[in-house]
Amino acid sequence: MYDVIIVGTGFGGITTSALLAKKGYRTLTLEAANELGGCAGKFERQSFRFQAGATLGMGFEEGGIFSQLFHELDMSVPPVHSLHTVMDVHFSERTIRYYQQKERWFEEIALQFPKDSGAIVRFFEEMFSLADALLSFIYKRPMIPPKTMKHIFEVIQKADRKLLSATPFLFQSIAKRLQHYGIRDETFIAFLNGQLVDSVQTTIEHCPALLGAVALSIFHRGAFYVEGGLATVVHALAQRYKQLGGELRMREKVISIRKERHWLVTTNRKQTYEAKHVVFNGSVHSIFAILDDSIKRSFSIREEKEKKRPAWGAFTIYMGVDDDFQTDSLYHQFIIDKTKPMSEGNQFLLSTSAPFDRQMAPLGKRSITISTHTDPLRWWDRDAYDKKKNVLAKHILKHVHETFPLTNIHVQLIGTPVTFARFTHRAFGKVGGYIPNGPFSLLSTHTPQTNVEGLWLCGDTVFPGAGSLSCALSGWIVADAIAMVK
Ligand SMILES: Cc1cc2nc3c(=O)[nH]c(=O)nc-3n(C[C@H](O)[C@H](O)[C@H](O)COP(=O)(O)OP(=O)(O)OC[C@H]3O[C@@H](n4cnc5c(N)ncnc54)[C@H](O)[C@@H]3O)c2cc1C
């Protein structure tokens, strides 16, 4: 019998696995796919490596989550490169260079928005100090939102004066803060919407100020290119996990989770494993397909409600190309029409491998991942599928070609929510966590500890939400909590 079975090797799951193995627990990690890492995984075609979804690294700076995690696991940080330019943001009439260093970014603001620059800088300063208050609390890894007396007590213990100063902003949106500063510039608001939709899945009106503050300051704490892609980090964690005695089984999909005296986890290989705890790293809306009815009945998360929770899907284009890039920026966001929604190809992120990265592409070539947000539910009509796919790809590539020549394309592949559902086992291909629905949405996030004893959740559909950094943090919160159970 195992102490803990971890289902999935996304950033959340692999973090829990490695930390529990380090603490001496007998663990088994089961991964349905061929590759580790889920949305932050990779795949290879011809001589190129492609990042399936996530491309931009965060949290590798001193004191950042990954630096802390690697320290905790006695590992060295895999090769990462701090980005001077986080990304170029291309509008039809101009390009904004988004710098990592605060002072350099404020200079760019003065150049791009001379009329509003004072107000915009004050807005960013407010975002930075709010994020500071929130992150110094979140990095203490509290169980949030608190659902039991124990959690409430823990939150009180971990909260400090800095956090209290953030409470007036708790139920405000980013739009409200912009109003406060009198900022109305259409291009700046489109810039913010592009950044926010990419990190917290929504735009200024529906984005809680605290969440937005973290999203708008995180790159200024540290933005990184990871050699070999973000999957390299997952692989390093998996390797450490195995070194520490953890068991990892690939291509073994969990098809049922039930409880008798202990938890019983059955896989598609007709194996049933027993454990005291189960950690589910798939998305919460995907758990119902494998959770036994008796558990579902006592589960505080309701199936019908959960399945209807709005989330985005991803439409991706992967290309292996000749290195025709005349720019030193590795990441390029395109916003085609500022007045239209930041999805379905109107906003997309193009990430290229670094010219020196031989794990990603041969000399003189680059690997590219392009991604845009899409409604995941519009991809399941078989008859319309190919047409939709081709129309969206053509639209995106037209805009890419206008900026970059890309003369020789050696490989080109397309991913849709159907592809993500297949390879990351997320129902309907919903990715990136749930879409916040307003300033109060922080209250409706799920806590990693469920109300069912011994059943835990980690990944981007539970607190603290989307992104490799947040998922690793949720995995760490789960490992801490399991270690506290007698
Ligand atoms: C297109 C795109 C771009 C992104 N860009 C960035 C970025 O630049 N930077 C960033 O930090 N984040 C980015 N993100 C977000 C980030 O990738 C995700 O939030 C994060 O990787 C999700 O991790 P997770 O822990 O939720 O697990 P997931 O990635 O969902 O992985 C879960 C794993 O569990 C496995 N699994 C599920 N069910 C079962 C089962 N029944 N049995 C066995 N195994 C199972 C899956 O196969 C999968 O490997 C992006 C996401 C997408 C989709």
The ligand as a MOL file (V3000), in Angstrom:
LIG
                    3D

  0  0  0     0  0            999 V3000
M  V30 BEGIN CTAB
M  V30 COUNTS 53 58 0 0 0
M  V30 BEGIN ATOM
M  V30 1 C -1.6660 27.3760 -24.5810 0
M  V30 2 C -1.2190 27.6030 -23.1670 0
M  V30 3 C -0.2010 28.5110 -22.9150 0
M  V30 4 C 0.2380 28.7090 -21.5930 0
M  V30 5 N 1.2900 29.5380 -21.3700 0
M  V30 6 C 1.8330 29.6080 -20.1300 0
M  V30 7 C 3.0680 30.2610 -19.9170 0
M  V30 8 O 3.6530 30.7950 -20.8600 0
M  V30 9 N 3.5940 30.2450 -18.6630 0
M  V30 10 C 2.9720 29.6100 -17.6170 0
M  V30 11 O 3.4970 29.6030 -16.4930 0
M  V30 12 N 1.7950 28.9700 -17.8030 0
M  V30 13 C 1.2240 28.9470 -19.0250 0
M  V30 14 N 0.0780 28.2400 -19.2300 0
M  V30 15 C -0.6290 27.6650 -18.1020 0
M  V30 16 C 0.0580 26.4110 -17.5900 0
M  V30 17 O 0.5440 25.6510 -18.6420 0
M  V30 18 C -0.9440 25.5650 -16.8140 0
M  V30 19 O -1.7140 26.3570 -15.9350 0
M  V30 20 C -0.2290 24.4840 -16.0250 0
M  V30 21 O 0.7940 23.8760 -16.7810 0
M  V30 22 C -1.2670 23.4700 -15.6080 0
M  V30 23 O -0.6830 22.5410 -14.7300 0
M  V30 24 P -1.5800 21.5580 -13.8740 0
M  V30 25 O -0.8290 21.2350 -12.6400 0
M  V30 26 O -2.9630 22.1150 -13.7270 0
M  V30 27 O -1.6440 20.2260 -14.7100 0
M  V30 28 P -1.9890 19.8780 -16.2390 0
M  V30 29 O -1.0790 20.6090 -17.1320 0
M  V30 30 O -3.4400 19.9280 -16.4800 0
M  V30 31 O -1.5270 18.3730 -16.2600 0
M  V30 32 C -2.3020 17.3700 -15.6630 0
M  V30 33 C -1.6960 16.0340 -15.9980 0
M  V30 34 O -2.5150 15.0350 -15.4150 0
M  V30 35 C -2.6800 13.9700 -16.3320 0
M  V30 36 N -3.9580 13.3200 -16.0540 0
M  V30 37 C -5.1940 13.8910 -16.0610 0
M  V30 38 N -6.1260 12.9670 -15.7890 0
M  V30 39 C -5.4710 11.8000 -15.5740 0
M  V30 40 C -5.8940 10.4870 -15.2560 0
M  V30 41 N -7.1820 10.1760 -15.1230 0
M  V30 42 N -4.9570 9.5140 -15.0930 0
M  V30 43 C -3.6240 9.8140 -15.2220 0
M  V30 44 N -3.1740 11.0430 -15.5550 0
M  V30 45 C -4.0880 12.0290 -15.7250 0
M  V30 46 C -2.6670 14.6420 -17.6940 0
M  V30 47 O -2.3130 13.7280 -18.7270 0
M  V30 48 C -1.6420 15.7470 -17.4950 0
M  V30 49 O -0.3490 15.3180 -17.8260 0
M  V30 50 C -0.3870 28.0170 -20.5320 0
M  V30 51 C -1.4170 27.1100 -20.7970 0
M  V30 52 C -1.8280 26.8930 -22.1010 0
M  V30 53 C -2.9080 25.8930 -22.3640 0
M  V30 END ATOM
M  V30 BEGIN BOND
M  V30 1 1 1 2
M  V30 2 1 2 3
M  V30 3 2 2 52
M  V30 4 2 3 4
M  V30 5 1 4 5
M  V30 6 1 4 50
M  V30 7 2 5 6
M  V30 8 1 6 7
M  V30 9 1 6 13
M  V30 10 2 7 8
M  V30 11 1 7 9
M  V30 12 1 9 10
M  V30 13 2 10 11
M  V30 14 1 10 12
M  V30 15 2 12 13
M  V30 16 1 13 14
M  V30 17 1 14 15
M  V30 18 1 14 50
M  V30 19 1 15 16
M  V30 20 1 16 17
M  V30 21 1 16 18
M  V30 22 1 18 19
M  V30 23 1 18 20
M  V30 24 1 20 21
M  V30 25 1 20 22
M  V30 26 1 22 23
M  V30 27 1 23 24
M  V30 28 2 24 25
M  V30 29 1 24 26
M  V30 30 1 24 27
M  V30 31 1 27 28
M  V30 32 2 28 29
M  V30 33 1 28 30
M  V30 34 1 28 31
M  V30 35 1 31 32
M  V30 36 1 32 33
M  V30 37 1 33 34
M  V30 38 1 33 48
M  V30 39 1 34 35
M  V30 40 1 35 36
M  V30 41 1 35 46
M  V30 42 1 36 37
M  V30 43 1 36 45
M  V30 44 2 37 38
M  V30 45 1 38 39
M  V30 46 1 39 40
M  V30 47 2 39 45
M  V30 48 1 40 41
M  V30 49 2 40 42
M  V30 50 1 42 43
M  V30 51 2 43 44
M  V30 52 1 44 45
M  V30 53 1 46 47
M  V30 54 1 46 48
M  V30 55 1 48 49
M  V30 56 2 50 51
M  V30 57 1 51 52
M  V30 58 1 52 53
M  V30 END BOND
M  V30 END CTAB
M  END
